[in-house]
Amino acid sequence: MAACWRDEMTMLSSSGTVWNFAAGPARLPDAVLARAGDALFRRGADGAAAIERPFTGKTVRAVLESARERLIALLGIPANYRVLFLAGGAMHQFSAVPMNLVDADSGLRTAAYADSGYWSRRAMQEAARFAEVSVVARHNEGEAVAAPIVGNWRLPPGCAYCHITANETVDGLAYPAWPDTGEVPLVADATSCFLAAPLDVSRFGLVYASAQKNIGPSGMTVVIVRDDLLQRPARSAPSPVCYRLQAEQDGCLNTPPVMAIEIATLVFQWIAESGGLSAMAEVNRRKADLLYRAIDHSDGFYTAPVIPAYRSITNVRFHLADDSLTERFLIAAEKAGLVNLRGHRHVGGLRASLYNAMPLAGVTALVDFMNEFMRCNG
């Protein structure tokens, strides 16, 4: 066993490659990092680097418009939606959504939420400061974890919107289909699955996603909002988080996250050059299938608690049947160049996040390590 353990500790590390499986901020595509050096940090004829130019100038406004056009093209966003690149993360939108969409004076005083796990509950807690929150569906949190079953959701009277968390980063689960909420706008926190596959934006009144998964560096959130929702008065929304005011100013009511938008533009370009969102989805499915297959075929050495139909292809949550081996696994994995595999403190275990920029080679390296670790410790 000792010899096997020594081999395990050095496995793969000789290649010098380190694979970052962090849930976020996540790995950026190599091609984007290479382009960013020239695009962001080299001074131009005006003596300024891209991230030094004022957001009121023509150059930055052109970058902002390019980012918007590229995202519209990738997702096929209908003409009656506005795309905003706002400062801050998704947690800012936990407050911004109810402040913008709830309107007690018009009878829209209730916000419906589906409880699918850790982040949906965080969203509900924040929304409760601004609205009457009604939980219309809950996920299975027993031995077999699943997202709320779509259908038979009883939305309350005076419902301003219905909110879902499309992919639960902590719990490792995702919706296999979207609920039909009728005339009530469906709002989605799509942070962890945004741009991992095609998305029919027309199914939603509003979609938001923070950047640090598949879009770029942290500090920016994309908000895609239907035009009719911009007409709500948003009386309690401060100006920088008022969607209507930001849309009127093309997202420049206050200083936008210029560097994040610049890098997002490069990411959108990379996705298009790589075949678009259908190609992203195909590769992401192959990566997830490879890892889930290794877990399911381990004779119980590794376990995945989420029911297969609800498994996230983005954030793969798994555990060792013998939890006492978890720390040994993490130490050995890091020495092997496989980092940030520790599960969230809320659920423990292990988690591998397979965002767009994680190549198949990284997942193959992880699976090879898992098989060797099982051979030495099984």
N, C-alpha and C positions, 0 to 999 in steps of 0.2 A: 504493500500500500504506500509506503514512504516514497519509493521510486516513482510510482504512478503519480503521487501528489506533486513531486518535484517537476515532473514532465508537464503536469497540468498548469503549474504556476508560470511556466515559460512558454506555453503553447501560443502560437501566433505572434508573440511579441517580437520575434526576430524580423518580422516584416516592417516594423516601424510604423504601421498604419494604426491610427486611433479612430475608432468609430464612436460617435457621440449619439447616444440614444435618449437624450434629454427630452422631457415633455415640453420644454421651452424655457428660455430662448433656445431654439433648435438650430441645427446645422443649416447653413445656406449652400446652395449649389456651388460647386467649385468654379464653374464658368462665371457665375455672378460675382464671386469674390475677385476673380481675375479682372473682370471688367470694371469693378467698383474702384479699383486703385486709380485707373485713368479717369473714370467718370467723376469721381468725387474729390480727389485729393491733389490733382494737378492744376496749377493756376493757368487760367486762360489769358487771352490777350488783354482782358480788362483788369488783370492783376488779381483776380479773385478765383478761388476754387469754388466748385459747385455749391458746397455747403456754406459758403460765406456770402452768397448773393442774397439780396433782400427779396422777401417773398412777394413784394409789390412790383418787382421788376418783370420785364417780358420773358427773360430766360427761365425763371422759376415757374412763372405762370404756364409757359409752354410745356415744361416737364409735368406739371400737374395735369394739364389737359391730355398729354400723351398717356399718363398713367390711367386716367379715366377712360380714354378711348380703348386702350389695350384690354382693360378689365371688362368693359362692355362687350368687346369682341369675343373674349374668352368664354364668358358666361352667356352670351346672347341676351343681355339684359334688355327688356322692353323699353320703349321710348318714354313710357309714363313712370319711370323710376329715376331717382337722382342718386348719384354716387358721391359720397363724402369721404374724405380722408381726414380723420379727426385725431387730435392729440390724445394720448392716454390709452389705457387698455380696456378690455371687455368689462372689467368691474365698473368703470365709469358709466358704461351703458346700462348696467343694472339699475342705476338711478335715472339716467337720461331717458330710458324707454318709458317708464311710468310718468315722468315729468312732462314728456312730450305728448303722450297718447291718452292719458287719463284726463277727462274733462267733466268734473262733477256737475257743472252748470248745465251741461247737455245731457245729463243722466248717465254718462259713461264713467262710473265711479269704481267699477270692479275690474281687477286684472286677474285673468285665469292663468294658472301655471300647472305644468305637468312635472311631477317630481320624478326625475329619472336618475338622481344621484347627487353627488357632492356639489357640483357647480350649479345645478338647477336650484338646490336648496339655498345656496349663497345668493343667487339672483332673487329668490322669493323673499329672503330676509331683508334685502335692501328695498325691494319694491314695496314691502309692507310699511315703509316709512312715508310713502306717498299715495298709497291706494289701499283699497280693501282687497286682499288677496284671497282667491278661491282656488284650492287645489283640486283639479278636475281629474287627475289620473296619477297613479303611483306605480313605481317599478317594483319588481320582485327583489327583495334584498335577502332572501334565504340562501340556502346552499347553492342553488342555481339562480344566477343573477340575470335579469332581463329588463329591457326598457318597458315603459308602459305599453299595454296593448292598444293599438290604434283602433278607435271606434267606440261608440257609446259614451262619449265624453259629454256630460251634461253641463253646458256652459251656462253660467248664471245670467239673470237679467241685468241689463246695463253693463255688459262686458265690453271694455274698451279694446281688449286684445287677448290673444291666447299665446303664451310663451312656452317654447320648448328649448331644451339644450340638445342640439342635434347629435352631438358626440360627447360623451362624458369622459374626459381625459383621465380622471382618477379611477373611475369604476370600470373603464375599458369596455363600455357598451355604446351602441349606436342604434338609432331608429332604422328599421329596414324599410319603412314607408312613412309618408307624412300624413298626419291627421287632416281630415276635412272639417274645417271650422265654419263653413258656410259664409255668412256675411261678416263674421267676426275676423278681423285681420290676424293672421298667423305670424308670429314673430319668432325668429330663431337666432339663438346664439350658436353660430356655426364655426366658432373659433378654431377648433381642432381638426375639422374636416373640410374647411374652406379651401377650394382649388385642388382637393385631392381627387375629385371626380366631377363630372358635369352636375349642375344644379339648376333646376327649373325655378328661376327666381319668381316667375309669375304665380307660383303657389303661395307666396308669402306677401304680407304687407310690408315687412321689414326684416332684413337680415343684417347681422353685424358679426364681425370677426376681428379679433386683435391680431397683430401682424406676426408675432414671434413664433408661428408654427410653419406656415407655408408661404407667407407673404414677404417677410423681411425682418429687420430688427425690431425689438420691443419699443414701445412708445407711440404706436399708431394703431388706430382701429378703423377698419373700413365699415361704413354704414351704407346700406342700399335701401332706400325708402321710397315707397309708392307716393306719387304726387298728392293723392287725396288726403293722405295722412299729414302732409305738411300744412294742411288748412286748419288743423286743430290748434286752439289758441295757445297751448303750452304756457299757461300763465305762471306756473311755478318754476319754469326752466330758466336758469341764468343764460345770458346771451351766448356764451361760448358752447353750451350744450343744447341750444335750441336748434333743432333740425331745420326749421323754416328759415331762420335768420342765416344759418350757415349755407343753406342752399342758395339763398339770394346773393350771397357773397362768394359763391363757388368754393366754399370751404375755407375762405380766407378772412373770416370775420375777426379772428385772432391769428397769431403766427402759427402756421401749420407745421407739422413735423417734417421739415424739408429733407433731411438726410434719409429718413425712413421712406419717404415718397420716391426719392431718387432710386433707392435700392429696390423698392417695390416695382418700379418701372422695368428695371433690369430683370427681375424675377418673372414678371409677366411676359417679357420678351423671350426669356429662356423656356417658359412653358410652351409658348406658341411654337418656337423653333423645335421643341422636343415632340411635337405632334398634338399639342393641345390637351384638353382635360380628359378626353377619352383615352389618350395614351397614358396620362398620369394614372387614371383609374386602373388600367390593365396592369401596369407595373406594380402599383400599390397592392392590388389583389394578389399578384404572384408572390410578393414579399410576405404578405400576411399569411397566405396559404402555406408557404414554406415553414414559417415559424409555428403556426398552429398545428401543422402536421407533426412537427418534432415534439410538441407538447403532448398531443393526443396519442402518439405512438410510443410514448416513453413508459408504458405499463404502469402508469400512476406515479412515476418518479417526479414528474412535473404535472401540475393541474391548472386548468383555466376555468375559473368559476362561472364565466358568463355562458349562458345557453348559446349554442352555435349560431342560431338565426339572428342573435342580437350582438354578436361580437364585433367590436370595432376593428377595422382594418388599419386604423391609424395608431391607436394606443393599445398594445397587446399586454393585458394584465395576466400574470401567471404566478404560481407559487410552487415551492418545493414541498412535497408531501411531508418530508421531515424538515420542519421549520428551523431546526437547530443548524442546518446546513446553509441557511440563507447568507449569513455573514461570510462564511468560507467561499461561497459562490461569488459574492460581490468582490471580495479581495482578489480572488484568482482572476475574475473577469477583467478587472482593472489592470492587472499586470499583463493580461493578454491583449490590452488595447481596446477593451469593450467597456465604455464608461457610462455613468449616469443611468444605471439599470435598477436602482433601488425604487421600490414602489412608494406611492404616496403614503405619508404617515397615517392617513385615515384608514387605509386598507392593508398596509404592509405588503410583504411579498416582493415581487419583481414587476417591472414594467419596461417594455421596449417600445419607444415611439418611432413609428416608421413614416415620417413625413416625406414629402416629395423628394427632398434632397438626399435622403438616405438611399444609396444604391443597393441593388441586389447583392453585391459583393459583401456589404456590411452585414446583411441579414444571414448570408451564407456563413460568414465568419462566426456569427453568434451561434448559429445552429451547430456548427462543427464543435465549438467550445462546449455547448450544452451536452452534446453526445459524449464528448470526452470526459466531462465532469461526471456524468451519469455512470460511465464505465468505471471510473475510479472510486465512486462513492455509493454505487448502487448495491 
